[in-house]
Amino acid sequence: MNAVLCNLTQLLGAIVNFYTILLFVYAVLSWIPGLGGRWAYYLAAVIEPVLVPVRRIIPPIGGFDLAFLVVILVLQFLVRPAIGSAIFNTCLRPY
């Protein structure tokens, strides 16, 4: 059972890392509109549902969308340490 939880927490950590990379790609794509293609619509379908609620709370200020920054900070300072603690408790804890 412990090995299954270990694998699940590691998978969750990899998903958070991958989503952070997707956020950066989407941010660069929004700055350089000529890079977009059909894949950009798929990327938007993954990223926008997370950014829209944040934009309702913190609207763009002076043309700068702070939702990216807020989501990345939440992922890095709240979610990632929680996952790291879960990985430690399920995978690395000495018995």
DRENFIVO-704244 format. One line per 3 residues: number of its first residue (from 1); their letters; for each residue x, y, z of N, C-alpha, C. Coordinates in steps of 0.001 Angstrom, whole numbers, plus 500000, padded with zeros to 6 digits. Each point is the difference from the previous one (the first is absolute). Example, Ala and Ser with C-alpha at 12.3 -4.5 7.8 and 13.67 -1.06 7.14 Angstrom:
<sites>
1 = as = 513190 494310 507800 499110 501190 500000 500900 501200 500000 ~ 499650 501050 499280 500820 501190 500060 499230 501090 500730 $
</sites>
This chain:
<sites>
1 = mna = 500819 498803 500000 499181 501197 500000 500862 501259 500000 ~ 501092 499954 500764 500879 501153 500083 500648 500299 498653 ~ 500330 498958 499229 500609 500204 498683 499019 500664 499042 $
4 = vlc = 498719 499663 500113 498985 500614 499145 499861 501480 500332 ~ 499940 500325 501290 499919 501404 500403 501246 500774 499592 ~ 501140 499349 500099 501252 500633 499578 499944 500339 498513 $
7 = nlt = 499560 499042 499192 499901 500238 498561 498976 501073 499672 ~ 498880 500016 500703 498972 501016 499747 500488 501404 500351 ~ 500697 500135 501113 500511 501325 500369 501090 500463 499040 $
10 = qll = 500833 499080 499542 501004 500373 499009 499353 500395 498677 ~ 498943 499298 499617 499268 500359 498785 499370 501378 500141 ~ 499421 500278 501151 499405 501306 500242 501061 501104 499933 $
13 = gai = 501168 499737 500537 501095 500963 499902 500426 500238 498566 ~ 500057 498944 499192 500360 500144 498592 498930 500784 499246 ~ 498734 499798 500352 498918 500736 499344 500096 501488 500319 $
16 = vnf = 500295 500331 501240 500155 501407 500385 501184 500622 499255 ~ 501110 499279 499890 501149 500510 499246 499642 500232 498538 ~ 499313 499047 499395 499609 500115 498599 499027 501158 499799 $
19 = yti = 499063 500175 500926 499043 501098 499888 500695 501351 500133 ~ 501014 500080 500845 500769 501239 500126 500705 500330 498691 ~ 500555 498998 499357 500643 500209 498696 498969 500470 498981 $
22 = llf = 498819 499385 500002 498939 500418 499081 499589 501450 500248 ~ 499976 500420 501258 499687 501399 500309 501030 500950 499386 ~ 501268 499646 500121 501042 500848 499406 499886 500042 498472 $
25 = vya = 499727 498863 499395 499843 499959 498534 498812 500857 499583 ~ 498902 499912 500736 498813 500785 499672 500266 501495 500180 ~ 500787 500361 501014 500347 501409 500205 500833 500524 498839 $
28 = vls = 500989 499232 499571 500825 500419 498862 499148 500091 498739 ~ 499099 499058 499846 499107 499997 498843 499112 501236 499988 ~ 499595 500470 501169 499165 501203 500047 500799 501259 499671 $
31 = wip = 501313 499983 500226 500835 501154 499677 500368 500044 498524 ~ 500102 498832 499367 500391 499913 498589 498873 499300 499248 ~ 499017 500752 499504 498815 499374 499415 500273 499210 498721 $
34 = glg = 501080 500249 499306 500294 499286 498767 500392 498543 500210 ~ 500302 499619 501234 500403 498622 500279 498823 499037 500073 ~ 498807 500528 500145 498830 499155 500217 499651 499163 498780 $
37 = grw = 499446 498890 500252 499490 499096 498982 498828 499256 500596 ~ 499668 498882 499402 498883 499213 500532 500305 499492 501415 ~ 501264 499717 500282 500378 499505 501320 499760 501054 501075 $
40 = ayy = 500002 501269 499616 499774 501069 500973 498577 499951 500554 ~ 499055 499556 499176 498621 499867 500482 499892 498888 501041 ~ 500716 498915 499773 500008 498913 500980 500676 500438 501300 $
43 = laa = 501061 500754 499852 500689 500523 501184 499091 500948 500772 ~ 499273 500850 499289 499067 500922 500651 498885 499241 500709 ~ 499580 498886 499435 498940 499207 500630 500459 499409 501329 $
46 = vie = 501298 499805 500154 500547 499452 501249 500302 501112 501009 ~ 500466 501140 499522 500473 501065 500880 498887 500969 500413 ~ 499157 500401 499073 498998 501036 500276 499021 499656 501124 $
49 = pvl = 499533 498746 500153 499082 499742 501117 500587 500293 501381 ~ 501316 500001 500109 500637 500337 501276 500188 501510 500118 ~ 500289 500659 498882 500277 501430 500041 498743 500858 500126 $
52 = vpv = 498879 499554 499454 498781 500815 500000 499528 500346 501416 ~ 499915 499039 500941 499585 500397 501360 500963 500981 500669 ~ 501281 499868 499708 500977 500929 500578 499818 501384 499390 $
55 = rri = 499695 500058 498698 499774 501292 499344 498749 500693 500524 ~ 499028 499240 500484 498812 500628 500589 500356 500722 501292 ~ 500940 499449 500741 500417 500602 501262 501009 501112 499759 $
58 = ipp = 500995 499735 499128 501050 500974 499701 499973 500269 498491 ~ 499306 501051 499576 499946 500295 498561 501352 500506 499495 ~ 500217 499946 498684 501252 500533 499441 500183 501476 500375 $
61 = igg = 501219 500341 500356 500318 501364 500420 500929 500618 498964 ~ 499548 501056 499351 500814 500690 499006 500437 499109 498851 ~ 499178 499051 499629 500336 499097 498905 500797 498782 500419 $
64 = fdl = 500372 499929 501253 500752 498840 500498 499063 499048 500735 ~ 500009 498756 499571 499162 498981 500610 500769 499364 501147 ~ 499565 500269 501213 500683 499482 501180 499536 498603 500385 $
67 = afl = 499006 499461 499300 499483 498674 500328 501087 498946 499850 ~ 500852 500128 498975 501104 499051 499830 500894 499984 501234 ~ 500361 501170 500448 500886 500121 501152 499368 499405 501249 $
70 = vvi = 498719 500278 500220 499313 499481 501176 499940 498478 499971 ~ 499641 499437 498848 499899 498539 499894 501367 499354 500180 ~ 501024 500561 499409 501346 499430 500141 500475 500097 501446 $
73 = lvl = 499731 501132 500655 500398 500137 501408 499257 499017 500893 ~ 498714 499792 499744 499243 499026 500788 500559 498601 499783 ~ 500288 499668 498744 500571 498676 499724 501348 499818 500688 $
76 = qfl = 500832 501024 499958 501357 499871 500521 500071 500061 501520 ~ 499172 500845 500629 500135 500213 501438 498966 499274 500853 ~ 498936 499495 499403 498997 499271 500773 499880 498543 499572 $
79 = vrp = 499841 499779 498718 499752 498643 499519 501277 499168 500005 ~ 501082 500547 499472 501244 499235 499914 500540 499569 501374 ~ 500019 500875 501011 500442 499513 501324 499078 498926 500585 $
82 = aig = 498696 500116 499745 499079 498973 500498 500279 498661 499329 ~ 500259 500033 498705 500314 498761 499283 501355 499456 500459 ~ 500962 500887 500200 501309 499565 500495 499896 499337 501362 $
85 = sai = 499171 500550 500862 499787 499391 501309 499318 498644 499868 ~ 499038 499908 499091 499311 498718 499776 500963 498956 499437 ~ 500881 500427 499097 500992 499069 499449 500938 499528 501107 $
88 = fnt = 500424 500924 500856 500881 499613 501096 499311 499008 500928 ~ 498741 500287 500337 499281 499140 500941 499669 498634 499426 ~ 499806 499892 498686 499619 498710 499429 501186 499228 499420 $
91 = clr = 501022 500703 499546 501096 499324 499299 501293 499920 500805 ~ 500331 501035 500734 501319 500109 500605 500028 499834 501510 ~ 498853 499880 500610 499967 499917 501459 500654 498703 500476 $
94 = py = 500994 500110 500877 500622 498798 500528 499080 499291 500992 ~ 500049 498698 500007 499133 499222 500893 500774 499390 501120 $
</sites>
